[in-house]
Amino acid sequence: MTNLLFPTDFSINSTVALDWVRLFAHKTGATITLLHVYQPMIPDTTLPTIGDPGIGLVASQGIEDISRQQLNNLAAKLQAEGLTVNIEWRIGSVDDSILETANERSADLIVMGRSELNTFFDRLAGSAVTDVAGDAKCPVLIVPVVPEGHVIRPVQVHKIAYAMQAQTTQAQVTFQTESLVSAFDAELVVLTEDQLKDAKADLIVMQLYPQSGFLDNLFHPNHTSALIGKSEVPLLVYHEKK
């Protein structure tokens, strides 16, 4: 692994995932690309002043400046820890910008935080995670935010659980886990979906298989794929080569 992409909105979702970024970068020596996708406010043209831009435009510019500074500060913090860091600041659709940056930077891994999707804004972020996990050409590590009152899991990889599916071959399991087991000196267990909840693993690895259509999804639902939105354990998603 040489290039690691970390999209951040500076929320608690991305803060939790940042510790996993640190872990993987320190273990592999990968370069981290920090990405912030800025979505500008619509200027309030109903509140102009003579000779000045509208209040909404001023506020939008201020938020843009703050987000750039936050990204620079985060990069400096990681660099002070001995990590190699690049910065990408973009305007546009969150999921499209993530996928474009991953392709341009030849990312080997994308790391994203995922909340419990309790609010409208959480569901927007959750949709971006799901879309990126489904469309990325490289693996995606999805890190869930621990609900308030729950025990925080240590950021470690001592035990890896592979989510075995009917289509999965032993060669895929080996290819997708061999470097992880070696890098972290971890234990690997290969489990079926019903065994995962009792695995007590630090990381779950799975292959994402595309459904052929609505009826296929209706009559042959992929319950393992549902882990993307519900797993309480960090989930590393691989994809079929297109």
N, C-alpha and C positions, 0 to 999 in steps of 0.2 A: 504494500500500500504506500503510495507516494503523495496522493492528493485527497484531502478530506474537505468537504464542503459543509459549512455550518450556517444555515439561514437563521437569523435572529431578529426578533422584534423587541428584544430587551424585556419581555414579560417573564413571569415565573416559569412558563412552559419552556422557554429557551434557556433560562438560567439553570434548570435541573439538567437539561441535556448537555450543557456546557461541561459539566464534570466528566461526562462520557467522552466528549471531544478531547479533553485533556488526557484521559486515560489512553485512548487509542493513539493519539499523537505521540505521547511519550513512549508507548510500547513499540510503535512502528517507525517513528521518525518522520511521519507524514507532514507535509506542509498543509496548514489550515487556511482555507479561504473563508473569511467572514463575509456574509452577504446580508445586507439589509435592503428590503424592498419597500420603498416609500410610496405611499398612496396619498397624494396631496388632497387637502381640503378644498372644497368648492368655495372660491372667494365670495364673501357677502357683499355684493355690489349695491345692496340697498342701504348700506351705511357708509357712503363715501364722505370725505371731507375735501374742501376745495384745495387743489394742488397736492393732495395726498392719495395714496391708494386706499381701497376699502379696508376696513378693519379685518375682514376675513382673509384678505391677501397678506396682510402683515402677520397675522397669526399663523397662516400656513407657512410663510417663509421662516418664522421663528421655529416652528416644529421641524422643518427641514434641517435647519442649522443644528438644532439639538440632536437630531438623529445622526447626523454626520459626526458630531463631536462624540456621541456615545460609541459609535463604531470605532473611531480612532482611539478612544480611551480603552476599549476592550482589547483592541489589537496591541496597544502598548503594554497592557497588563499581561497578556499571554507571551509577548516577546520577552518581558522581564523574567518569565518563568523558563526561558530557554527554548521556546517554541518558535518555529518559522511561520509567519503569518502574512497573508495577502488580504486586501480589502476590495470588496465589490459593493457599490451603492447604486441601486437602480430604481427607476420609476416604472410601475406597471402592475400587471397581474402577478400575485404572489407565486402561484404554482408555475405559471409559464416562465417567470424570471428565474425561479430555482432550477427548472429543467434546462433552460438556456445556459445558465452559468455552469451547471454541471457538465454540459456538453463542451462548452468553450474551454473550461479548465481541465477537461479530461478527468473528472472526479472519479475516484475509486470507491468512495463511500459518501453518502449524504446522511447527516445526523439531524434529526428533528424532534422537538418536544411535542407531546400530545396531552391535552387536558381531558377531563371527564365529560366535556361537551355539555355542560349544564346550562349555559346561556347562549343567546343568539351569536355573540361574538366568538364564543368558544366553538360553536358549530361551524362558523366560517373558517377558523383556524384548523379545525378537525378535517374539514373538507379538503383543505390544501394538503394536509398530510396524506389523506387517502388518495388524492389525485397524483401526488408525487410518487407515492409508493407503487401506484399502479402503472405509471408511465415512464419512470426513470430507467435509464439503460444500465445504471450501476446499482449495487445494493443500497438499501436505505435502512438506517438504524432508527427505530421509533422509540423514544423514551417517554414513558407515561409520567405525568405529574402525580405525586402521591397525594391522595385526598387528605384534607385536614383531619388530624386525629389518628391517622394510620402511621405505622412504624416506617421510617425511611430506610429503604434498602441501601446497603453499602454499595459504592461504585466499585465493583470488582467482577472478575470473570474467573471463578473457580470451577463452576459447573455449567456446562452448556447442554441444553436440551434441543434435539432436532425434532421438529414436528413432521413425522412421517405421514405421507399420503399415498393413495393407491398408485399414483403416477410416478412417484419418486423412486429413483434407482439408487443403488449403493454407491455408484460412481458419483452421482450428484451430492450425496451426503459427504463423501470424502472430499470432493473438490471444494465444497462450501464451508467445511469446518476444519480442514487440515491445518491451514495457516493460523487460525484462531487458537486451536488446541496447542499448537507449538508456541505461539507468541505468549500465551497466558499460562502455559503449563496446566491446562484445564482438563477436567474430566468431561467426557462426552457420553451422553445417553440418548438413544434413539427411541422415541415414544410415539404412540398414537394419540389422537386428539383427546380421548377420554383419560389418558394418563398424565397429560400435561399439568393439570391443576394440582397434582400432588408431587410434581417433580422437584420443587424447591430449588429451581435453577436460577442462576444469575442472568442468563441470556437464553432466549429462544431463537432458533434459526429455522426459517421456513422458505419453501419455494412458492411463489405466487403463480398460479395457473389461470389464464384468462378463461372466462366463460364464453361460450359461443353465442349466447343470446339470452333473451328474457326467459324463454321456456326452459333452457338448460339450467339457468340459475334457479328457476322455480322448482323443477323436479330433481335436480342434482345439486343442491346448495353446497358450497364449499365452506364448511364450518371453520376450517383452519384459517381461511382468508379473513374470517370475521375477527380474528385475533388483532388485526390492524387497529380496530377501533375499541377493543375491550381488554387487551392483555395488560395485566398489572406488572408484568416483567418486561424489560426492554426487549424489543423484537427486531431481529435482523432479517430483512426481506430480500430474497433473491428473485430474479425474473427469468422467464424463458428467453433465450436469445431470439431476437427478431430478424 
